[in-house]
Amino acid sequence: MTQWIWMNGQTIPMDQARIGVEDRGFQFADGVYEVIRVYEGQPFALNAHLARLWNSAAGIRLNLTIAADELAAAIRKFIELGGVREGMIYLQATRGVAPRNHAIPEGVQPTLLFYSRPLEPMAAPGQVGVSLISVEDERWKRCWVKSIALLPNVLAKTAAIEAGADEAVFVDGGVMQSGVITECCASNFFAVMNGALVTHPVGARVLPGITRALLLDLARGQNIPVQERPLTLAQAKGADEVFISSTVREINFVHAWDGVRIADGRPGPVTLSLHRALHGRIREECPMG
Amino acid sequence: MTQWIWMNGQTIPMDQARIGVEDRGFQFADGVYEVIRVYEGQPFALNAHLARLWNSAAGIRLNLTIAADELAAAIRKFIELGGVREGMIYLQATRGVAPRNHAIPEGVQPTLLFYSRPLEPMAAPGQVGVSLISVEDERWKRCWVKSIALLPNVLAKTAAIEAGADEAVFVDGGVMQSGVITECCASNFFAVMNGALVTHPVGARVLPGITRALLLDLARGQNIPVQERPLTLAQAKGADEVFISSTVREINFVHAWDGVRIADGRPGPVTLSLHRALHGRIREECPMG
């Protein structure tokens, strides 16, 4: 089956898509991206993802030359024509092609593209648990920008896999020093402590996750106290429940961390309740067809 | 005139070169690079550049599937066939094409490419001065890897240009706090203080510059004391001479920094002496044809 890609306004077969060698996405990581979940043939939280894309682009001073609603329409059309039922849209914008030079060039047309990948339909809350390993947070200090400069994340994720774990959690200030938990390789980090939902504030060190923001909203709706504050590694490991969230993962409870079982290795009540509420929100926006 | 590129063993026209959308260099900044200067049709310090390429690759666990001497031969042949007299070779290696997933994939062929760009012949020592601005060092902590995750450098360089300066110098710990000078956007930083040559040690924060290493060697040959130690911003601004070095720049003296004139705005004697020695070394390796 032909894999299609939308690129600068045209839908073409993936194997005909050509990125220029001097695309600044390839030579400078000069770009930003989004991953959007599709449920039942509908993109979930599309407007929030596009708003973040524009924020990320502004963070690297990239002017997208398309209107957000035009891009949204192109994505919806692509999903419909491609018959995507359960999957994701991967969307990337780079500065475009220019002779190699660090400084941002003027008058260059950005490269904008997206394509879809299939995913399994969503699993019932509490079905998927993950194990974490701690790694030092060596990333740059503008993590609120969802940039393609992901090499630190690649190395951390690979370290996790090699340690037999599923995901790496970044510790700012060092693992041995019990530094501060910021977020994971490709997900946000949450702890439930004394009935409150605790997560690091977004900003220099933490991406404003779309699922993260939804979960804080849903928690408030359930009268669960929300605390956006740093936790040390030692504090977080003593939490009653630990989970991670992302667009693709939704919520995964954490059953082990650095080889030690967490919270009996089972999903806790707050984790389950929030995941059920998230599914409710998804079903409202993407009703079963 | 056709622009050529060497890509995975084949020399093809640049406009026919195609980077795959899922090349990990484009989606994850999962790659490393080198810039090699060509003088009089000869690559300068080629072995040192290739040794660093292999070190950088090891730093991101990228296995290059070509032998260094085979790559060196291909570069020399490319320079010869292309008639490159004064210029540079831009060389990049990425993890290759794989379905998007953070973890390093197995069994994927790296993407390896290089091409040339013309440059002006070298200017006489002391002819080119530059102005600097200070920016906070927000980069990741493995700067000894010459990775393509250059977005922080892009933003810093652009800030320099917009401030009317030529290059940005990174300050670890903050500019207002007079943190430590590490290096510049695309060059190493040197100060001459009480007759000694001072520069930050290489490692987490500083790339092992090829020209940097040569200059330390040449300084020792001239009995100039070499001190690899951190300097604060305030200390460095009080230096007798300030200069930056890179493969493309060789040595540029610094005449202004954050809008203030440095060392009377002229190249100092140690700067000039080292630049002359560097030219001597270049002429030994790349004799005039």
Interface residues (C-beta under 8 A of the other chain):
Chain A: I5 M14 A17 R18 I19 G20 V21 D23 R24 G25 F26 Q27 F28 A29 D30 Y33 I60 R61 Y90 Q92 T94 P99 R100 H102 A103 I104 L113 Y115 R117 E136 E138 R139 W140 K141 R142 S147 I148 A149 L150 L151 P152 N153 V154 L155 K157 T158 A160 I161 C185 A186
Chain B: I5 M14 A17 R18 I19 G20 V21 D23 R24 G25 F26 Q27 F28 A29 D30 Y33 I60 R61 Y90 Q92 T94 P99 R100 H102 A103 I104 L113 Y115 R117 E136 E138 R139 W140 K141 R142 S147 I148 A149 L150 L151 P152 N153 V154 L155 K157 T158 A160 I161 C185 A186
